[in-house]
Amino acid sequence: MYALVREWCSSLLRKEDFSFAFLQGCFNNEAEYEALIAGLQIAYDAVLAQVDKEDWRQPFIEYFKHGRLPDDVFQRMKLKGRAPQFAFFNDTLYRRSYDQLWLRCLSPVEAQRVMHEVT
């Protein structure tokens, strides 16, 4: 069970490596499961922190706030082509929908939270 969790965590975090283990032999199933769940929660929080660093909105925010464009030529052209569909107002990024409504752009963490609330 420990190896499965460690492999799952390592595949999600890619660059970071951490582990958790029982200090003593533990034969209490309830304690083992609680420790396993705690470890999975730590890994999940670490993954969310990693996802938050790679926010898809960041290039648009940098462009609208500071006029900065990505260094990569392809990414620069892609951003310039998509920028007219977006607006940055009161530190919030919005995207114009097909029926001309402004939709608030969410970070991956915010989107997960909203999806959890809806279901």
N, CA, C and O atoms as a Tinker XYZ file with bonds, in Angstrom:
   476  protein
     1  N      0.829000   -1.193000    0.000000    73     2
     2  CA     0.000000    0.000000    0.000000    64     1     3
     3  C      0.871000    1.253000    0.000000    63     2     4     5
     4  O      0.574000    2.211000   -0.714000    81     3
     5  N      1.937000    1.256000    0.788000    73     3     6
     6  CA     2.833000    2.405000    0.895000    64     5     7
     7  C      3.473000    2.717000   -0.457000    63     6     8     9
     8  O      3.549000    3.880000   -0.853000    81     7
     9  N      3.931000    1.689000   -1.162000    73     7    10
    10  CA     4.598000    1.892000   -2.451000    64     9    11
    11  C      3.632000    2.482000   -3.471000    63    10    12    13
    12  O      4.024000    3.328000   -4.276000    81    11
    13  N      2.384000    2.051000   -3.448000    73    11    14
    14  CA     1.386000    2.568000   -4.376000    64    13    15
    15  C      1.172000    4.056000   -4.151000    63    14    16    17
    16  O      1.116000    4.830000   -5.107000    81    15
    17  N      1.053000    4.459000   -2.894000    73    15    18
    18  CA     0.839000    5.876000   -2.577000    64    17    19
    19  C      2.054000    6.688000   -2.981000    63    18    20    21
    20  O      1.912000    7.759000   -3.570000    81    19
    21  N      3.241000    6.200000   -2.675000    73    19    22
    22  CA     4.461000    6.932000   -3.018000    64    21    23
    23  C      4.591000    7.078000   -4.536000    63    22    24    25
    24  O      4.960000    8.147000   -5.023000    81    23
    25  N      4.294000    6.019000   -5.283000    73    23    26
    26  CA     4.378000    6.090000   -6.734000    64    25    27
    27  C      3.358000    7.080000   -7.279000    63    26    28    29
    28  O      3.665000    7.848000   -8.191000    81    27
    29  N      2.146000    7.070000   -6.727000    73    27    30
    30  CA     1.097000    7.999000   -7.156000    64    29    31
    31  C      1.517000    9.439000   -6.885000    63    30    32    33
    32  O      1.354000   10.309000   -7.740000    81    31
    33  N      2.056000    9.688000   -5.696000    73    31    34
    34  CA     2.478000   11.039000   -5.335000    64    33    35
    35  C      3.631000   11.492000   -6.224000    63    34    36    37
    36  O      3.635000   12.628000   -6.699000    81    35
    37  N      4.590000   10.634000   -6.448000    73    35    38
    38  CA     5.748000   11.006000   -7.257000    64    37    39
    39  C      5.346000   11.301000   -8.689000    63    38    40    41
    40  O      5.895000   12.213000   -9.307000    81    39
    41  N      4.406000   10.552000   -9.226000    73    39    42
    42  CA     3.996000   10.800000  -10.604000    64    41    43
    43  C      3.247000   12.120000  -10.728000    63    42    44    45
    44  O      3.293000   12.751000  -11.784000    81    43
    45  N      2.567000   12.546000   -9.689000    73    43    46
    46  CA     1.845000   13.820000   -9.748000    64    45    47
    47  C      2.769000   15.011000   -9.554000    63    46    48    49
    48  O      2.605000   16.036000  -10.216000    81    47
    49  N      3.724000   14.891000   -8.667000    73    47    50
    50  CA     4.571000   16.032000   -8.337000    64    49    51
    51  C      5.785000   16.178000   -9.247000    63    50    52    53
    52  O      6.383000   17.252000   -9.302000    81    51
    53  N      6.148000   15.155000   -9.938000    73    51    54
    54  CA     7.253000   15.142000  -10.871000    64    53    55
    55  C      8.572000   15.570000  -10.242000    63    54    56    57
    56  O      9.453000   14.727000  -10.075000    81    55
    57  N      8.752000   16.835000   -9.886000    73    55    58
    58  CA    10.045000   17.346000   -9.460000    64    57    59
    59  C     10.314000   17.096000   -7.976000    63    58    60    61
    60  O     11.467000   16.943000   -7.575000    81    59
    61  N      9.285000   17.056000   -7.178000    73    59    62
    62  CA     9.477000   16.943000   -5.751000    64    61    63
    63  C      9.333000   15.497000   -5.312000    63    62    64    65
    64  O      8.542000   14.737000   -5.870000    81    63
    65  N     10.097000   15.138000   -4.319000    73    63    66
    66  CA    10.049000   13.784000   -3.813000    64    65    67
    67  C      9.885000   13.843000   -2.303000    63    66    68    69
    68  O     10.662000   14.512000   -1.622000    81    67
    69  N      8.918000   13.175000   -1.789000    73    67    70
    70  CA     8.719000   13.095000   -0.353000    64    69    71
    71  C      8.162000   11.723000   -0.048000    63    70    72    73
    72  O      7.686000   11.012000   -0.933000    81    71
    73  N      8.229000   11.372000    1.202000    73    71    74
    74  CA     7.698000   10.068000    1.584000    64    73    75
    75  C      7.163000   10.151000    2.998000    63    74    76    77
    76  O      7.486000   11.070000    3.751000    81    75
    77  N      6.356000    9.195000    3.339000    73    75    78
    78  CA     5.856000    9.052000    4.693000    64    77    79
    79  C      5.762000    7.571000    4.976000    63    78    80    81
    80  O      5.477000    6.767000    4.089000    81    79
    81  N      6.008000    7.224000    6.229000    73    79    82
    82  CA     6.009000    5.812000    6.599000    64    81    83
    83  C      5.657000    5.701000    8.073000    63    82    84    85
    84  O      5.735000    6.682000    8.812000    81    83
    85  N      5.279000    4.532000    8.489000    73    83    86
    86  CA     4.999000    4.275000    9.888000    64    85    87
    87  C      6.321000    4.105000   10.631000    63    86    88    89
    88  O      7.220000    3.408000   10.160000    81    87
    89  N      6.432000    4.741000   11.788000    73    87    90
    90  CA     7.666000    4.638000   12.556000    64    89    91
    91  C      7.798000    3.265000   13.217000    63    90    92    93
    92  O      8.903000    2.737000   13.343000    81    91
    93  N      6.697000    2.706000   13.627000    73    91    94
    94  CA     6.712000    1.385000   14.243000    64    93    95
    95  C      5.749000    0.505000   13.456000    63    94    96    97
    96  O      4.894000    0.993000   12.718000    81    95
    97  N      5.908000   -0.801000   13.631000    73    95    98
    98  CA     4.951000   -1.699000   12.999000    64    97    99
    99  C      3.563000   -1.434000   13.556000    63    98   100   101
   100  O      3.383000   -1.387000   14.772000    81    99
   101  N      2.606000   -1.264000   12.706000    73    99   102
   102  CA     1.258000   -0.905000   13.140000    64   101   103
   103  C      0.290000   -1.934000   12.560000    63   102   104   105
   104  O      0.245000   -2.157000   11.350000    81   103
   105  N     -0.473000   -2.545000   13.441000    73   103   106
   106  CA    -1.415000   -3.566000   12.982000    64   105   107
   107  C     -2.856000   -3.141000   13.200000    63   106   108   109
   108  O     -3.775000   -3.946000   13.047000    81   107
   109  N     -3.051000   -1.911000   13.547000    73   107   110
   110  CA    -4.381000   -1.385000   13.769000    64   109   111
   111  C     -4.873000   -0.819000   12.431000    63   110   112   113
   112  O     -4.378000    0.209000   11.972000    81   111
   113  N     -5.827000   -1.478000   11.823000    73   111   114
   114  CA    -6.295000   -1.055000   10.500000    64   113   115
   115  C     -6.810000    0.375000   10.499000    63   114   116   117
   116  O     -6.562000    1.122000    9.553000    81   115
   117  N     -7.514000    0.758000   11.531000    73   115   118
   118  CA    -8.054000    2.108000   11.578000    64   117   119
   119  C     -6.929000    3.145000   11.588000    63   118   120   121
   120  O     -6.997000    4.139000   10.865000    81   119
   121  N     -5.900000    2.920000   12.399000    73   119   122
   122  CA    -4.764000    3.844000   12.454000    64   121   123
   123  C     -4.018000    3.863000   11.117000    63   122   124   125
   124  O     -3.590000    4.922000   10.659000    81   123
   125  N     -3.864000    2.690000   10.491000    73   123   126
   126  CA    -3.184000    2.637000    9.199000    64   125   127
   127  C     -3.948000    3.435000    8.149000    63   126   128   129
   128  O     -3.353000    4.188000    7.378000    81   127
   129  N     -5.249000    3.270000    8.123000    73   127   130
   130  CA    -6.053000    4.004000    7.145000    64   129   131
   131  C     -6.049000    5.502000    7.411000    63   130   132   133
   132  O     -6.007000    6.295000    6.471000    81   131
   133  N     -6.092000    5.900000    8.675000    73   131   134
   134  CA    -6.033000    7.325000    8.994000    64   133   135
   135  C     -4.702000    7.922000    8.558000    63   134   136   137
   136  O     -4.663000    9.031000    8.026000    81   135
   137  N     -3.615000    7.193000    8.780000    73   135   138
   138  CA    -2.303000    7.672000    8.353000    64   137   139
   139  C     -2.225000    7.743000    6.832000    63   138   140   141
   140  O     -1.657000    8.686000    6.280000    81   139
   141  N     -2.786000    6.762000    6.164000    73   139   142
   142  CA    -2.794000    6.750000    4.713000    64   141   143
   143  C     -3.592000    7.926000    4.161000    63   142   144   145
   144  O     -3.157000    8.592000    3.221000    81   143
   145  N     -4.744000    8.176000    4.740000    73   143   146
   146  CA    -5.578000    9.297000    4.310000    64   145   147
   147  C     -4.874000   10.624000    4.567000    63   146   148   149
   148  O     -4.935000   11.534000    3.741000    81   147
   149  N     -4.205000   10.733000    5.714000    73   147   150
   150  CA    -3.460000   11.965000    6.010000    64   149   151
   151  C     -2.347000   12.179000    4.987000    63   150   152   153
   152  O     -2.121000   13.300000    4.532000    81   151
   153  N     -1.659000   11.106000    4.632000    73   151   154
   154  CA    -0.609000   11.216000    3.622000    64   153   155
   155  C     -1.150000   11.603000    2.265000    63   154   156   157
   156  O     -0.548000   12.411000    1.558000    81   155
   157  N     -2.279000   11.034000    1.898000    73   155   158
   158  CA    -2.897000   11.386000    0.623000    64   157   159
   159  C     -3.355000   12.840000    0.617000    63   158   160   161
   160  O     -3.264000   13.515000   -0.408000    81   159
   161  N     -3.845000   13.325000    1.753000    73   159   162
   162  CA    -4.259000   14.721000    1.840000    64   161   163
   163  C     -3.064000   15.652000    1.664000    63   162   164   165
   164  O     -3.167000   16.684000    1.002000    81   163
   165  N     -1.928000   15.285000    2.260000    73   163   166
   166  CA    -0.710000   16.077000    2.102000    64   165   167
   167  C     -0.299000   16.112000    0.629000    63   166   168   169
   168  O      0.045000   17.168000    0.096000    81   167
   169  N     -0.338000   14.953000   -0.016000    73   167   170
   170  CA     0.025000   14.877000   -1.432000    64   169   171
   171  C     -0.943000   15.686000   -2.287000    63   170   172   173
   172  O     -0.519000   16.378000   -3.213000    81   171
   173  N     -2.231000   15.607000   -1.989000    73   171   174
   174  CA    -3.241000   16.340000   -2.746000    64   173   175
   175  C     -3.031000   17.846000   -2.596000    63   174   176   177
   176  O     -3.113000   18.585000   -3.578000    81   175
   177  N     -2.760000   18.303000   -1.373000    73   175   178
   178  CA    -2.503000   19.731000   -1.145000    64   177   179
   179  C     -1.254000   20.191000   -1.885000    63   178   180   181
   180  O     -1.215000   21.299000   -2.418000    81   179
   181  N     -0.231000   19.335000   -1.915000    73   179   182
   182  CA     0.994000   19.677000   -2.634000    64   181   183
   183  C      0.734000   19.779000   -4.129000    63   182   184   185
   184  O      1.283000   20.652000   -4.800000    81   183
   185  N     -0.093000   18.896000   -4.645000    73   183   186
   186  CA    -0.433000   18.939000   -6.073000    64   185   187
   187  C     -1.221000   20.201000   -6.378000    63   186   188   189
   188  O     -0.972000   20.845000   -7.397000    81   187
   189  N     -2.163000   20.570000   -5.523000    73   187   190
   190  CA    -2.924000   21.804000   -5.740000    64   189   191
   191  C     -2.019000   23.021000   -5.701000    63   190   192   193
   192  O     -2.207000   23.956000   -6.479000    81   191
   193  N     -1.036000   23.023000   -4.805000    73   191   194
   194  CA    -0.088000   24.133000   -4.747000    64   193   195
   195  C      0.718000   24.201000   -6.040000    63   194   196   197
   196  O      0.993000   25.288000   -6.547000    81   195
   197  N      1.095000   23.038000   -6.573000    73   195   198
   198  CA     1.844000   22.987000   -7.825000    64   197   199
   199  C      0.987000   23.472000   -8.986000    63   198   200   201
   200  O      1.469000   24.208000   -9.846000    81   199
   201  N     -0.269000   23.071000   -9.017000    73   199   202
   202  CA    -1.181000   23.490000  -10.078000    64   201   203
   203  C     -1.405000   24.990000  -10.027000    63   202   204   205
   204  O     -1.499000   25.645000  -11.065000    81   203
   205  N     -1.490000   25.537000   -8.815000    73   203   206
   206  CA    -1.712000   26.963000   -8.667000    64   205   207
   207  C     -0.556000   27.769000   -9.245000    63   206   208   209
   208  O     -0.768000   28.871000   -9.751000    81   207
   209  N      0.665000   27.239000   -9.178000    73   207   210
   210  CA     1.813000   27.925000   -9.747000    64   209   211
   211  C      1.719000   27.966000  -11.267000    63   210   212   213
   212  O      2.201000   28.914000  -11.886000    81   211
   213  N      1.114000   26.969000  -11.873000    73   211   214
   214  CA     1.001000   26.863000  -13.319000    64   213   215
   215  C     -0.384000   27.308000  -13.785000    63   214   216   217
   216  O     -1.030000   26.609000  -14.565000    81   215
   217  N     -0.830000   28.437000  -13.322000    73   215   218
   218  CA    -2.161000   28.938000  -13.642000    64   217   219
   219  C     -2.206000   29.370000  -15.106000    63   218   220   221
   220  O     -1.351000   30.131000  -15.560000    81   219
   221  N     -3.190000   28.889000  -15.831000    73   219   222
   222  CA    -3.305000   29.189000  -17.253000    64   221   223
   223  C     -3.593000   30.657000  -17.506000    63   222   224   225
   224  O     -3.324000   31.159000  -18.597000    81   223
   225  N     -4.137000   31.357000  -16.511000    73   223   226
   226  CA    -4.504000   32.765000  -16.674000    64   225   227
   227  C     -3.304000   33.705000  -16.588000    63   226   228   229
   228  O     -3.374000   34.853000  -17.027000    81   227
   229  N     -2.210000   33.216000  -16.025000    73   227   230
   230  CA    -1.078000   34.092000  -15.739000    64   229   231
   231  C     -0.527000   34.831000  -16.967000    63   230   232   233
   232  O     -0.255000   36.027000  -16.865000    81   231
   233  N     -0.350000   34.174000  -18.122000    73   231   234
   234  CA     0.132000   34.946000  -19.284000    64   233   235
   235  C     -0.811000   36.080000  -19.690000    63   234   236   237
   236  O     -0.354000   37.151000  -20.089000    81   235
   237  N     -2.114000   35.854000  -19.589000    73   235   238
   238  CA    -3.074000   36.912000  -19.922000    64   237   239
   239  C     -2.997000   38.056000  -18.921000    63   238   240   241
   240  O     -3.039000   39.225000  -19.305000    81   239
   241  N     -2.885000   37.724000  -17.646000    73   239   242
   242  CA    -2.795000   38.757000  -16.610000    64   241   243
   243  C     -1.522000   39.573000  -16.791000    63   242   244   245
   244  O     -1.549000   40.800000  -16.689000    81   243
   245  N     -0.409000   38.898000  -17.060000    73   243   246
   246  CA     0.861000   39.608000  -17.295000    64   245   247
   247  C      0.740000   40.529000  -18.506000    63   246   248   249
   248  O      1.264000   41.643000  -18.494000    81   247
   249  N      0.063000   40.077000  -19.533000    73   247   250
   250  CA    -0.099000   40.880000  -20.742000    64   249   251
   251  C     -0.969000   42.108000  -20.480000    63   250   252   253
   252  O     -0.614000   43.216000  -20.880000    81   251
   253  N     -2.102000   41.916000  -19.814000    73   251   254
   254  CA    -3.007000   43.039000  -19.570000    64   253   255
   255  C     -2.468000   44.001000  -18.519000    63   254   256   257
   256  O     -2.647000   45.211000  -18.656000    81   255
   257  N     -1.820000   43.503000  -17.485000    73   255   258
   258  CA    -1.320000   44.363000  -16.422000    64   257   259
   259  C     -0.036000   45.095000  -16.790000    63   258   260   261
   260  O      0.097000   46.295000  -16.551000    81   259
   261  N      0.918000   44.350000  -17.380000    73   259   262
   262  CA     2.254000   44.912000  -17.576000    64   261   263
   263  C      2.678000   44.971000  -19.042000    63   262   264   265
   264  O      3.748000   45.499000  -19.346000    81   263
   265  N      1.868000   44.444000  -19.952000    73   263   266
   266  CA     2.233000   44.438000  -21.359000    64   265   267
   267  C      3.309000   43.421000  -21.700000    63   266   268   269
   268  O      3.923000   43.508000  -22.763000    81   267
   269  N      3.547000   42.457000  -20.818000    73   267   270
   270  CA     4.577000   41.435000  -21.046000    64   269   271
   271  C      4.023000   40.302000  -21.896000    63   270   272   273
   272  O      2.891000   39.855000  -21.713000    81   271
   273  N      4.848000   39.851000  -22.828000    73   271   274
   274  CA     4.489000   38.727000  -23.687000    64   273   275
   275  C      5.432000   37.559000  -23.415000    63   274   276   277
   276  O      6.559000   37.777000  -22.970000    81   275
   277  N      5.000000   36.332000  -23.671000    73   275   278
   278  CA     5.885000   35.175000  -23.476000    64   277   279
   279  C      7.104000   35.244000  -24.404000    63   278   280   281
   280  O      7.054000   35.867000  -25.465000    81   279
   281  N      8.185000   34.601000  -23.993000    73   279   282
   282  CA     9.404000   34.585000  -24.806000    64   281   283
   283  C      9.253000   33.720000  -26.049000    63   282   284   285
   284  O      9.817000   34.030000  -27.098000    81   283
   285  N      8.501000   32.648000  -25.934000    73   283   286
   286  CA     8.298000   31.739000  -27.053000    64   285   287
   287  C      7.448000   32.414000  -28.136000    63   286   288   289
   288  O      6.385000   32.961000  -27.841000    81   287
   289  N      7.911000   32.375000  -29.375000    73   287   290
   290  CA     7.222000   33.054000  -30.476000    64   289   291
   291  C      5.827000   32.481000  -30.687000    63   290   292   293
   292  O      4.875000   33.237000  -30.882000    81   291
   293  N      5.690000   31.146000  -30.651000    73   291   294
   294  CA     4.386000   30.521000  -30.844000    64   293   295
   295  C      3.413000   30.936000  -29.733000    63   294   296   297
   296  O      2.262000   31.269000  -30.013000    81   295
   297  N      3.864000   30.917000  -28.489000    73   295   298
   298  CA     3.009000   31.313000  -27.363000    64   297   299
   299  C      2.642000   32.797000  -27.450000    63   298   300   301
   300  O      1.531000   33.185000  -27.088000    81   299
   301  N      3.573000   33.622000  -27.928000    73   299   302
   302  CA     3.307000   35.054000  -28.085000    64   301   303
   303  C      2.209000   35.288000  -29.120000    63   302   304   305
   304  O      1.293000   36.077000  -28.887000    81   303
   305  N      2.300000   34.604000  -30.262000    73   303   306
   306  CA     1.275000   34.762000  -31.308000    64   305   307
   307  C     -0.075000   34.232000  -30.825000    63   306   308   309
   308  O     -1.116000   34.826000  -31.105000    81   307
   309  N     -0.052000   33.122000  -30.105000    73   307   310
   310  CA    -1.287000   32.532000  -29.577000    64   309   311
   311  C     -1.961000   33.485000  -28.590000    63   310   312   313
   312  O     -3.179000   33.662000  -28.621000    81   311
   313  N     -1.161000   34.097000  -27.714000    73   311   314
   314  CA    -1.705000   35.030000  -26.725000    64   313   315
   315  C     -2.280000   36.266000  -27.403000    63   314   316   317
   316  O     -3.373000   36.713000  -27.054000    81   315
   317  N     -1.559000   36.818000  -28.362000    73   315   318
   318  CA    -2.058000   38.010000  -29.066000    64   317   319
   319  C     -3.344000   37.712000  -29.825000    63   318   320   321
   320  O     -4.224000   38.569000  -29.916000    81   319
   321  N     -3.459000   36.502000  -30.372000    73   319   322
   322  CA    -4.672000   36.132000  -31.097000    64   321   323
   323  C     -5.875000   35.940000  -30.190000    63   322   324   325
   324  O     -7.004000   36.235000  -30.581000    81   323
   325  N     -5.639000   35.443000  -28.973000    73   323   326
   326  CA    -6.747000   35.179000  -28.049000    64   325   327
   327  C     -7.071000   36.368000  -27.147000    63   326   328   329
   328  O     -8.156000   36.416000  -26.568000    81   327
   329  N     -6.164000   37.317000  -27.016000    73   327   330
   330  CA    -6.337000   38.441000  -26.086000    64   329   331
   331  C     -7.609000   39.265000  -26.319000    63   330   332   333
   332  O     -8.213000   39.699000  -25.338000    81   331
   333  N     -8.046000   39.503000  -27.547000    73   331   334
   334  CA    -9.272000   40.299000  -27.720000    64   333   335
   335  C    -10.526000   39.669000  -27.114000    63   334   336   337
   336  O    -11.513000   40.369000  -26.889000    81   335
   337  N    -10.508000   38.363000  -26.844000    73   335   338
   338  CA   -11.660000   37.700000  -26.238000    64   337   339
   339  C    -11.694000   37.901000  -24.725000    63   338   340   341
   340  O    -12.682000   37.549000  -24.080000    81   339
   341  N    -10.626000   38.463000  -24.151000    73   339   342
   342  CA   -10.496000   38.592000  -22.705000    64   341   343
   343  C    -10.466000   40.050000  -22.292000    63   342   344   345
   344  O    -10.142000   40.934000  -23.085000    81   343
   345  N    -10.813000   40.282000  -21.030000    73   343   346
   346  CA   -10.709000   41.608000  -20.427000    64   345   347
   347  C    -10.217000   41.439000  -18.999000    63   346   348   349
   348  O    -10.534000   40.454000  -18.332000    81   347
   349  N     -9.442000   42.409000  -18.541000    73   347   350
   350  CA    -8.910000   42.384000  -17.181000    64   349   351
   351  C     -9.456000   43.607000  -16.460000    63   350   352   353
   352  O     -9.110000   44.741000  -16.791000    81   351
   353  N    -10.318000   43.366000  -15.466000    73   351   354
   354  CA   -10.989000   44.454000  -14.761000    64   353   355
   355  C    -10.994000   44.155000  -13.267000    63   354   356   357
   356  O    -11.390000   43.064000  -12.856000    81   355
   357  N    -10.561000   45.110000  -12.453000    73   355   358
   358  CA   -10.506000   44.952000  -10.991000    64   357   359
   359  C     -9.759000   43.679000  -10.568000    63   358   360   361
   360  O    -10.242000   42.918000   -9.730000    81   359
   361  N     -8.595000   43.464000  -11.149000    73   359   362
   362  CA    -7.747000   42.304000  -10.840000    64   361   363
   363  C     -8.448000   40.967000  -11.085000    63   362   364   365
   364  O     -8.141000   39.979000  -10.419000    81   363
   365  N     -9.365000   40.929000  -12.015000    73   363   366
   366  CA   -10.068000   39.700000  -12.372000    64   365   367
   367  C    -10.081000   39.568000  -13.887000    63   366   368   369
   368  O    -10.342000   40.534000  -14.603000    81   367
   369  N     -9.801000   38.377000  -14.361000    73   367   370
   370  CA    -9.796000   38.115000  -15.795000    64   369   371
   371  C    -11.169000   37.603000  -16.215000    63   370   372   373
   372  O    -11.740000   36.722000  -15.572000    81   371
   373  N    -11.693000   38.169000  -17.306000    73   371   374
   374  CA   -12.986000   37.770000  -17.853000    64   373   375
   375  C    -12.806000   37.363000  -19.307000    63   374   376   377
   376  O    -11.912000   37.855000  -19.997000    81   375
   377  N    -13.667000   36.456000  -19.766000    73   375   378
   378  CA   -13.675000   36.032000  -21.161000    64   377   379
   379  C    -15.062000   36.271000  -21.734000    63   378   380   381
   380  O    -16.073000   35.975000  -21.098000    81   379
   381  N    -15.090000   36.809000  -22.946000    73   379   382
   382  CA   -16.377000   37.071000  -23.595000    64   381   383
   383  C    -16.904000   35.772000  -24.194000    63   382   384   385
   384  O    -16.193000   35.079000  -24.922000    81   383
   385  N    -18.159000   35.451000  -23.879000    73   383   386
   386  CA   -18.763000   34.230000  -24.408000    64   385   387
   387  C    -19.343000   34.511000  -25.797000    63   386   388   389
   388  O    -19.317000   35.644000  -26.280000    81   387
   389  N    -19.864000   33.461000  -26.424000    73   387   390
   390  CA   -20.437000   33.616000  -27.761000    64   389   391
   391  C    -21.657000   34.524000  -27.780000    63   390   392   393
   392  O    -21.914000   35.206000  -28.772000    81   391
   393  N    -22.410000   34.533000  -26.679000    73   391   394
   394  CA   -23.580000   35.419000  -26.633000    64   393   395
   395  C    -23.249000   36.751000  -25.964000    63   394   396   397
   396  O    -24.131000   37.419000  -25.425000    81   395
   397  N    -21.969000   37.132000  -26.004000    73   395   398
   398  CA   -21.460000   38.432000  -25.570000    64   397   399
   399  C    -21.543000   38.678000  -24.064000    63   398   400   401
   400  O    -21.470000   39.826000  -23.628000    81   399
   401  N    -21.693000   37.629000  -23.269000    73   399   402
   402  CA   -21.646000   37.770000  -21.817000    64   401   403
   403  C    -20.198000   37.665000  -21.355000    63   402   404   405
   404  O    -19.397000   36.966000  -21.976000    81   403
   405  N    -19.859000   38.350000  -20.275000    73   403   406
   406  CA   -18.510000   38.263000  -19.716000    64   405   407
   407  C    -18.509000   37.190000  -18.638000    63   406   408   409
   408  O    -19.262000   37.275000  -17.667000    81   407
   409  N    -17.667000   36.189000  -18.809000    73   407   410
   410  CA   -17.552000   35.069000  -17.877000    64   409   411
   411  C    -16.265000   35.215000  -17.082000    63   410   412   413
   412  O    -15.208000   35.490000  -17.649000    81   411
   413  N    -16.352000   35.032000  -15.782000    73   411   414
   414  CA   -15.165000   35.136000  -14.930000    64   413   415
   415  C    -14.282000   33.910000  -15.129000    63   414   416   417
   416  O    -14.766000   32.779000  -15.086000    81   415
   417  N    -13.001000   34.128000  -15.344000    73   415   418
   418  CA   -12.051000   33.033000  -15.534000    64   417   419
   419  C    -11.576000   32.545000  -14.165000    63   418   420   421
   420  O    -11.184000   33.345000  -13.315000    81   419
   421  N    -11.614000   31.244000  -13.961000    73   419   422
   422  CA   -11.258000   30.645000  -12.687000    64   421   423
   423  C     -9.904000   29.958000  -12.769000    63   422   424   425
   424  O     -9.503000   29.454000  -13.818000    81   423
   425  N     -9.211000   29.951000  -11.637000    73   423   426
   426  CA    -7.982000   29.164000  -11.541000    64   425   427
   427  C     -8.376000   27.695000  -11.434000    63   426   428   429
   428  O     -9.536000   27.394000  -11.156000    81   427
   429  N     -7.444000   26.781000  -11.645000    73   427   430
   430  CA    -7.780000   25.359000  -11.511000    64   429   431
   431  C     -8.315000   24.996000  -10.122000    63   430   432   433
   432  O     -9.206000   24.155000  -10.004000    81   431
   433  N     -7.784000   25.616000   -9.084000    73   431   434
   434  CA    -8.247000   25.336000   -7.722000    64   433   435
   435  C     -9.668000   25.851000   -7.532000    63   434   436   437
   436  O    -10.506000   25.166000   -6.947000    81   435
   437  N     -9.942000   27.058000   -8.026000    73   435   438
   438  CA   -11.296000   27.604000   -7.927000    64   437   439
   439  C    -12.286000   26.755000   -8.721000    63   438   440   441
   440  O    -13.413000   26.538000   -8.276000    81   439
   441  N    -11.877000   26.281000   -9.877000    73   439   442
   442  CA   -12.751000   25.443000  -10.695000    64   441   443
   443  C    -13.072000   24.132000   -9.974000    63   442   444   445
   444  O    -14.215000   23.677000   -9.995000    81   443
   445  N    -12.067000   23.525000   -9.335000    73   443   446
   446  CA   -12.309000   22.302000   -8.562000    64   445   447
   447  C    -13.280000   22.570000   -7.433000    63   446   448   449
   448  O    -14.171000   21.759000   -7.181000    81   447
   449  N    -13.128000   23.688000   -6.750000    73   447   450
   450  CA   -14.016000   24.040000   -5.638000    64   449   451
   451  C    -15.441000   24.229000   -6.123000    63   450   452   453
   452  O    -16.383000   23.753000   -5.489000    81   451
   453  N    -15.606000   24.920000   -7.244000    73   451   454
   454  CA   -16.953000   25.142000   -7.798000    64   453   455
   455  C    -17.576000   23.821000   -8.223000    63   454   456   457
   456  O    -18.753000   23.579000   -7.955000    81   455
   457  N    -16.810000   22.972000   -8.875000    73   455   458
   458  CA   -17.334000   21.681000   -9.309000    64   457   459
   459  C    -17.724000   20.815000   -8.102000    63   458   460   461
   460  O    -18.701000   20.069000   -8.156000    81   459
   461  N    -16.960000   20.923000   -7.029000    73   459   462
   462  CA   -17.287000   20.171000   -5.815000    64   461   463
   463  C    -18.592000   20.696000   -5.195000    63   462   464   465
   464  O    -19.408000   19.914000   -4.707000    81   463
   465  N    -18.781000   22.019000   -5.216000    73   463   466
   466  CA   -20.004000   22.603000   -4.660000    64   465   467
   467  C    -21.221000   22.226000   -5.488000    63   466   468   469
   468  O    -22.300000   22.020000   -4.933000    81   467
   469  N    -21.074000   22.132000   -6.788000    73   467   470
   470  CA   -22.193000   21.839000   -7.671000    64   469   471
   471  C    -22.647000   20.400000   -7.533000    63   470   472   473
   472  O    -23.843000   20.109000   -7.558000    81   471
   473  N    -21.674000   19.491000   -7.384000    73   471   474
   474  CA   -22.035000   18.069000   -7.306000    64   473   475
   475  C    -22.425000   17.666000   -5.922000    63   474   476
   476  O    -22.756000   16.504000   -5.687000    81   475
